Structure formats: C-alpha cells, structure tokens
C-alpha cells in the first residue's frame, strides 16, 4: 500500500477528475490525500477522498467564489492572464505550505496537477512524483499548437515555426511563475528550471485526454507522455435537484458554459435566440455563475437552471452547446453526442480545435458570435450526419477506456507498486485513429 498525496488546482473541472483518479487508486488498496484550500474541502470529502487543508492565510473560506466571479466575465487573453495570476498565487502557497502538509500526511509519492507546481515540493522532500494533465497536456513540441490557441495541426515548417513562437509567448506570459518557483528551488538547494519541460515529472506525464481526440501527428509521441481516457466517477458527483418533469420529449439541446467562465448573460441569450426556431427543447445550465432571474425572458422559453446533473442529462441530449471545457467535451463524446463549441479562453480553444479535427463538432468564435452564426452551426451539426457518426465512433472508443484505471496502471508500473488489481500497462500505449 502506498500513501499518495495529490495537489490539484482549486476548480471543479480539476477536482472532479482528480478525485476520480484518487478513487481508482484507493480501490487498489492505496491511500490518497488531496491537499487543497478550504473552499474545495466539502467537495473532496463528499467524493470520499481524504483531505488536508493548506493555504488558509492566502485563501480563507469564501475566497474561491470571488476569484471565480472575476474569471466568469473574462475571455480570450484576459482570461488566460488572470488564470496565470491565480496559478502563480496558488504556486506560492503550495511551495510554502506543501512540504509541511506532505510530511504531516506521511505520503510516499505525489500526484501533481499540471496547473500546479508541487513537483518542486516532491523534489525537496525526495519523493517520486507524476504529472497529471487534467487539461490537454503541456507540451514543448512544435508539432502541436499550444493549448490556448484554436489552431489546427500542421506538419509543415511554417506551421511548426508558428507553433514555436506561440509556445515561447506562453512561456513569457508564465515567466513570473517560473521566477517564483526557481527562487524557492534555489532556497531549497535544488537545481532551477531551465526550460518548461523541467516542471514536468521525469517519471511520467499522464493525461486524461484520449489519444483518439488528440491531433493526428507523424512520428513518436513526446517522451514520457501517456494518453488514457476521461477521469470520471459518476458516484462521486453531488446529487442535484432537477425538474425532470419539465423535459417535454422533444430532442434535447443542452447548453453549458461550465463552472468558471459562465458569467456572460449575453452568450446565453444568443444561445436561446439561435435555438428558438428549432424543433427541439433547449436546456441551459448556468453553472452557478448567474441566477436564472438575471437572464429575464428568453427567446423560445428554454428551461434554465443554475445547475444540471450533467452526466444524466447527456444521456438524453441530441446536441451540446459548450465552452469546450475538456470535461464537458469528454463526457458528451462518451455518450456519442456531437457539440457546438464557443471557446472562451484558457485551454478551451485547443480542445475545440481537437474536436473540429475529429469532426465531432464545430466551433464558433467568441468574437464573431451572433445568434445567426450560432444557429447555422447548430443546424449544420444536427443535419449533417457525419458529426453524429464521428461522435458515435468516438463513443465506441471511449467506452473501451477506463481512464482512471489506465492512469492507475501507469502509476503503479512507473513506481513499481503492488496492487490488488491486475496491471495492464500496454493498453495506454495503443494508438487510436478516427
């Protein structure tokens, strides 16, 4: 039995998949303690995972909501800059509080969200650690467009040069974070990071992004990178009261902008207007960012709720309109549902680009968003059978993938651990092509 510690960026889209991975490890006889701020404790404990609080002086109870409300109204580069500021503040807190917390919990190894920098804590304590990519993986590889841009993949020299410039731009935006981390590493007597990949585990980088949804590229995949599948455990999701009797039996269009960048009433109104003339029922989940009353009367009289039980709703949906958050995209494709994406910022443009490349959905630019353009995209996906077929093809692939179990296999193999469950490491290396 191994005692794992997990450091995870404090957001629902990170907590849900990390606790699903933690549960998979615990089913094999290991222990997992998630280190986090006060605002995520209830959700982590409700998922049945041990919790150790850190960061009280930086993030007292209630501080996360204020940060989320600021992010809810941002998009594009402004959203990315603000997110990087949050990552920097979180990194400072983790570097200060992490060593003591890890010692108190008696952990043997760490699992580190790539939006976190607790790998340096592991280096300081002499613990093995593994990078967990809950977003598209961080790659210093110019075959891939960086995750924050919605570019298509290209293998020519111009595309690779463009990608290289974009990767360097992201590093410049994130340079204050690396400055803080290197200052602490030097204080600990550790070698400072020289390049971005130094911040990733030398043992393994595990991503919940399935290889079936990755850009098709030539050549070997980046060293140490392991594709798995969605980190989902439906039993860990909190129960949500939902008016099931208000679903009227028409084809269901489900619209959600996630739980972070969901503060734009304008976008929700355009979604309603775009869907009003369709022979379908629109369900809008506000993700807690707004109150339904704030939207007022909407075209087509859609069903609007603060939260929806997403996993159950997706089983009934015909189409999903989304911000292209990776969890919503993966959960939709797991049910064979095609998507219309309106990426707002951070990793969402990169997820939307992968969705387009696999022909399981289309993307509408936030800057060019109108009800007419959105209506055209919705009709295209509903009427062109190829989108549904691609989503169903991806569903068949995803049904064969147990992402948390695959990740646990890799973790045990890399760390040479014993488990009560059989290890099947080979399936993580399989290449899938749609």
C-alpha positions in Angstrom: 0.0 0.0 0.0 1.3 3.4 -1.0 0.2 6.7 0.6 -0.3 9.2 -2.2 -0.6 13.0 -1.9 -2.4 14.9 -4.6 -2.1 18.6 -5.4 -4.8 20.0 -7.6 -5.8 23.4 -8.9 -8.9 24.5 -7.0 -11.6 24.3 -9.6 -14.5 21.9 -10.2 -13.0 20.9 -13.6 -9.8 19.8 -11.9 -11.3 18.4 -8.6 -13.8 16.1 -10.3 -11.2 14.2 -12.4 -8.5 14.2 -9.7 -10.9 12.6 -7.2 -11.9 10.0 -9.8 -8.3 9.1 -10.2 -7.8 9.0 -6.4 -10.8 6.7 -6.0 -9.3 4.3 -8.6 -6.1 4.1 -6.6 -7.9 3.6 -3.4 -9.8 0.7 -4.9 -6.4 -1.0 -5.4 -5.6 -0.6 -1.7 -3.6 2.6 -1.8 -4.4 5.8 0.2 -4.8 9.2 -1.3 -4.9 12.6 0.4 -5.8 15.7 -1.6 -4.1 18.9 -0.4 -6.3 21.9 -1.1 -7.8 25.2 0.1 -10.8 25.5 2.4 -13.4 26.0 -0.4 -12.8 22.6 -2.0 -12.8 20.6 1.2 -16.5 19.8 1.1 -16.5 18.6 -2.5 -13.4 16.4 -2.0 -14.7 14.8 1.2 -18.1 14.3 -0.5 -16.3 12.3 -3.1 -14.9 10.1 -0.4 -11.3 11.3 -0.6 -9.1 12.3 2.4 -8.4 16.0 2.6 -5.6 18.1 4.1 -6.2 21.8 4.2 -3.5 24.2 3.1 -3.4 27.9 2.3 -5.6 29.4 5.0 -3.8 32.7 5.1 -4.0 33.1 1.4 -7.4 31.5 0.6 -9.8 31.6 3.5 -13.2 30.1 3.1 -15.2 32.1 0.5 -12.2 33.4 -1.4 -12.6 31.0 -4.3 -16.1 32.3 -5.2 -14.7 35.8 -5.6 -12.0 34.6 -7.9 -14.4 32.6 -10.0 -16.8 35.5 -10.3 -13.9 37.6 -11.7 -13.0 34.9 -14.2 -16.6 34.4 -15.2 -16.7 37.7 -17.0 -13.4 37.3 -18.9 -12.4 35.6 -22.1 -9.5 35.3 -24.5 -6.1 36.6 -23.5 -7.6 38.4 -20.4 -8.9 35.1 -19.1 -5.5 33.5 -19.7 -3.6 36.3 -17.9 -6.0 36.1 -14.9 -5.7 32.3 -14.8 -1.9 32.6 -14.8 -2.1 35.1 -11.9 -4.2 32.5 -10.0 -1.7 29.8 -10.8 1.1 32.0 -9.5 -0.7 32.7 -6.3 -1.5 29.0 -5.8 2.1 28.0 -6.6 3.4 30.4 -3.9 1.0 28.9 -1.4 1.9 25.3 -2.3 5.6 25.9 -2.1 5.2 27.4 1.3 2.7 25.0 2.8 3.2 21.9 0.8 6.3 20.4 2.5 4.8 20.6 5.9 1.5 19.2 4.8 3.1 16.3 2.9 5.2 15.4 6.0 2.2 15.5 8.3 0.2 13.3 5.9 3.1 10.8 5.7 2.9 10.5 1.9 5.2 8.3 -0.1 4.6 9.9 -3.6 2.8 12.8 -5.1 0.4 13.3 -8.0 0.7 16.8 -9.3 -1.9 18.6 -11.5 0.0 20.3 -14.3 -1.8 23.6 -13.3 0.1 23.2 -10.0 3.8 23.3 -9.1 4.0 20.9 -6.3 6.6 18.8 -8.2 9.2 21.1 -6.6 7.8 20.1 -3.2 8.4 16.4 -4.1 11.9 17.2 -5.2 12.6 19.0 -2.0 11.2 16.1 0.1 12.9 13.4 -2.1 9.6 11.9 -3.1 8.7 10.4 -6.5 6.0 12.3 -8.4 3.9 12.1 -11.5 2.4 14.9 -13.6 -1.3 14.6 -14.2 -2.7 16.6 -17.2 -6.4 17.3 -16.5 -6.3 19.7 -19.4 -4.7 19.0 -22.7 -1.1 18.1 -21.8 1.6 20.8 -21.6 4.0 20.0 -24.5 7.1 21.7 -25.6 6.7 20.2 -29.0 6.2 22.4 -32.1 4.2 19.7 -33.9 1.3 20.7 -31.5 -0.3 24.1 -31.4 -0.2 25.3 -27.7 -3.4 24.6 -25.9 -4.5 28.2 -25.5 -4.9 28.7 -29.3 -7.6 27.2 -31.6 -5.2 26.4 -34.4 -5.4 23.3 -36.5 -2.5 21.0 -36.6 0.1 21.3 -39.3 3.3 19.4 -40.1 5.0 21.9 -42.4 7.8 24.2 -41.5 5.6 27.3 -41.4 3.1 25.6 -39.0 5.9 24.4 -36.7 7.6 27.8 -36.7 4.2 29.4 -35.8 3.7 26.9 -33.0 7.2 27.5 -31.7 6.6 31.3 -31.5 3.3 30.7 -29.7 4.9 28.3 -27.2 7.5 30.9 -26.4 4.8 33.6 -26.0 3.0 31.4 -23.4 6.3 30.9 -21.6 6.8 34.6 -21.5 3.3 35.1 -20.0 4.1 32.4 -17.4 7.6 33.6 -16.6 6.7 35.2 -13.3 5.5 31.8 -12.1 8.8 30.2 -13.0 10.7 33.1 -11.4 8.9 32.4 -8.1 9.4 28.6 -8.4 13.1 28.9 -9.2 13.6 31.3 -6.3 12.2 28.7 -3.9 14.1 25.9 -5.6 17.3 27.7 -5.1 16.5 28.4 -1.4 16.0 24.6 -1.1 19.3 23.8 -2.8 17.6 22.4 -5.9 18.6 23.0 -9.5 16.4 25.7 -11.0 14.2 25.0 -14.0 15.9 25.8 -17.3 13.1 25.0 -19.7 9.4 24.4 -19.4 9.5 20.6 -19.5 11.7 20.7 -16.4 8.5 21.4 -14.5 7.0 18.1 -15.6 7.7 14.8 -13.8 10.7 12.9 -15.1 8.8 9.6 -14.5 5.6 10.1 -16.4 3.1 12.6 -17.7 -0.4 11.2 -17.7 -3.3 12.9 -19.5 -7.0 12.2 -19.4 -7.1 13.3 -23.0 -7.8 10.2 -25.1 -5.4 9.6 -27.9 -8.5 9.3 -30.1 -9.1 13.0 -29.5 -5.6 14.2 -30.0 -4.3 15.8 -33.2 -3.1 13.1 -35.6 0.7 13.7 -35.9 3.6 11.9 -37.6 6.4 10.4 -35.6 6.6 9.3 -32.0 4.6 11.0 -29.3 6.5 13.1 -26.7 8.7 11.0 -24.4 7.0 10.1 -21.1 3.5 11.1 -22.2 0.7 8.6 -21.6 -2.8 9.1 -23.1 -5.6 7.5 -21.1 -9.3 8.4 -21.1 -11.8 10.6 -19.2 -11.3 10.6 -15.4 -15.0 10.2 -14.4 -16.7 8.6 -11.5 -20.4 9.2 -11.5 -20.9 8.0 -8.0 -18.7 10.8 -6.7 -20.8 13.6 -8.2 -23.0 15.5 -5.8 -26.8 15.0 -6.2 -28.5 17.8 -8.0 -32.2 18.6 -7.7 -33.6 18.8 -11.2 -37.1 19.3 -12.7 -37.2 16.2 -14.8 -40.9 16.6 -15.4 -40.2 19.8 -17.4 -38.4 17.9 -20.2 -41.1 17.7 -22.9 -39.8 14.8 -25.0 -38.5 16.8 -28.0 -34.9 16.4 -29.0 -32.8 18.0 -26.2 -30.2 20.6 -26.8 -28.0 21.0 -23.6 -26.1 24.3 -23.2 -23.5 24.8 -20.5 -20.5 27.2 -20.2 -19.0 25.3 -17.3 -18.5 26.4 -13.8 -15.8 29.1 -14.3 -16.3 31.3 -17.3 -20.1 31.3 -17.2 -20.9 35.0 -16.3 -22.0 36.2 -19.8 -25.7 36.7 -19.9 -25.2 37.9 -23.5 -23.9 34.5 -24.7 -26.8 32.6 -23.0 -29.3 35.0 -24.7 -27.7 34.3 -28.1 -27.9 30.6 -27.5 -31.6 30.9 -26.7 -32.2 33.1 -29.8 -30.3 30.7 -32.0 -32.2 27.7 -30.8 -35.7 29.2 -30.6 -37.0 28.2 -34.1 -35.7 24.6 -33.9 -37.9 21.6 -33.2 -36.0 20.9 -30.0 -36.0 21.8 -26.3 -33.2 23.9 -25.1 -31.9 23.3 -21.5 -29.5 25.9 -20.2 -27.3 25.2 -17.2 -25.8 28.3 -15.7 -23.2 26.5 -13.7 -23.7 28.8 -10.7 -22.4 31.9 -12.4 -25.7 33.6 -12.8 -29.2 33.3 -11.3 -31.9 32.4 -13.8 -33.8 35.5 -12.9 -30.9 37.6 -14.2 -31.5 36.5 -17.7 -35.1 37.6 -17.9 -37.4 36.2 -20.6 -35.5 34.3 -23.3 -36.4 33.5 -26.9 -38.1 30.1 -27.2 -38.7 29.9 -23.4 -35.9 27.4 -22.7 -35.6 25.5 -19.4 -33.0 27.4 -17.4 -31.4 26.0 -14.2 -28.5 27.0 -12.0 -27.0 23.5 -12.1 -27.9 20.4 -14.0 -26.9 16.7 -13.4 -24.7 16.8 -16.4 -23.9 13.1 -16.7 -27.6 12.1 -16.6 -28.6 14.9 -19.0 -26.1 13.9 -21.6 -27.7 10.5 -21.9 -30.8 12.3 -23.2 -29.1 15.0 -25.3 -29.1 15.3 -29.0 -26.6 18.2 -29.1 -24.4 20.0 -26.6 -23.5 23.7 -26.9 -20.4 24.2 -24.8 -17.4 26.4 -23.9 -15.3 23.5 -24.9 -14.1 22.7 -21.4 -12.3 19.3 -21.6 -14.6 17.6 -19.1 -17.8 18.6 -20.8 -16.4 17.6 -24.2 -15.2 14.2 -23.0 -18.4 13.5 -21.1 -20.5 14.4 -24.2 -18.5 12.2 -26.5 -18.7 9.4 -24.1 -22.5 9.5 -24.8 -22.0 9.9 -28.5 -23.3 13.5 -28.6 -21.8 16.0 -31.1 -21.0 19.5 -30.0 -21.1 23.2 -30.9 -18.2 24.9 -29.1 -17.9 28.6 -28.1 -14.4 28.6 -26.6 -13.9 31.5 -24.2 -10.3 31.1 -23.1 -7.6 29.1 -21.4 -7.5 25.6 -22.7 -10.9 25.8 -24.5 -9.6 26.9 -27.9 -7.2 23.9 -28.0 -10.0 21.5 -27.0 -12.3 23.0 -29.6 -9.6 22.6 -32.3 -9.2 18.9 -31.5 -13.0 18.5 -31.6 -13.1 20.0 -35.1 -10.1 17.9 -36.3 -12.1 14.8 -35.3 -15.2 16.1 -37.0 -17.3 15.6 -33.9 -18.3 19.2 -33.6 -17.8 22.7 -34.9 -16.5 25.9 -33.2 -17.9 29.4 -33.3 -15.5 32.2 -32.4 -16.5 34.2 -29.3 -15.5 37.4 -31.1 -17.7 36.7 -34.1 -20.6 35.2 -32.2 -24.1 36.1 -33.3 -27.3 34.3 -33.0 -27.4 33.8 -36.8 -23.9 32.3 -36.9 -24.7 30.1 -33.9 -28.0 28.9 -35.5 -26.1 28.0 -38.6 -23.6 25.9 -36.6 -26.4 24.2 -34.7 -28.3 23.3 -37.8 -25.1 22.0 -39.5 -24.3 19.6 -36.7 -27.9 18.5 -36.4 -28.4 17.9 -40.1 -25.1 16.6 -41.3 -25.0 13.0 -40.1 -21.2 13.0 -40.3 -20.9 14.9 -37.0 -23.2 12.4 -35.2 -21.3 9.5 -36.8 -18.0 10.8 -35.6 -19.3 11.3 -32.1 -20.7 7.8 -32.0 -17.4 6.4 -33.3 -15.5 8.2 -30.6 -18.1 6.9 -28.1 -17.2 3.3 -29.1 -13.6 4.1 -28.4 -14.2 5.8 -25.1 -16.4 3.0 -23.9 -13.4 0.7 -24.0 -11.3 3.1 -21.9 -11.4 3.2 -18.2 -9.3 6.4 -17.8 -8.8 6.3 -14.0 -7.9 2.6 -14.1 -5.5 3.2 -17.0 -3.8 6.0 -15.2 -3.6 3.9 -12.0 -1.9 1.1 -14.1 0.7 3.5 -15.3 1.3 5.0 -11.9 1.8 1.5 -10.4 4.0 0.4 -13.2 6.2 3.5 -13.1 6.6 3.4 -9.3 6.9 -0.4 -9.3 4.0 -0.8 -6.9 1.9 -3.8 -6.0 -1.8 -3.7 -6.4 -4.8 -5.8 -5.6 -5.9 -5.2 -9.2 -4.1 -6.6 -12.3 -1.8 -4.2 -14.1 -2.5 -3.8 -17.8 0.1 -1.2 -18.8 0.1 -2.0 -22.5 -3.3 -0.5 -23.3 -2.1 3.0 -22.5 0.2 2.8 -25.5 -2.3 1.9 -28.1 -2.8 4.4 -30.9 -6.4 5.2 -31.9 -7.3 6.9 -35.1 -10.8 8.1 -36.1 
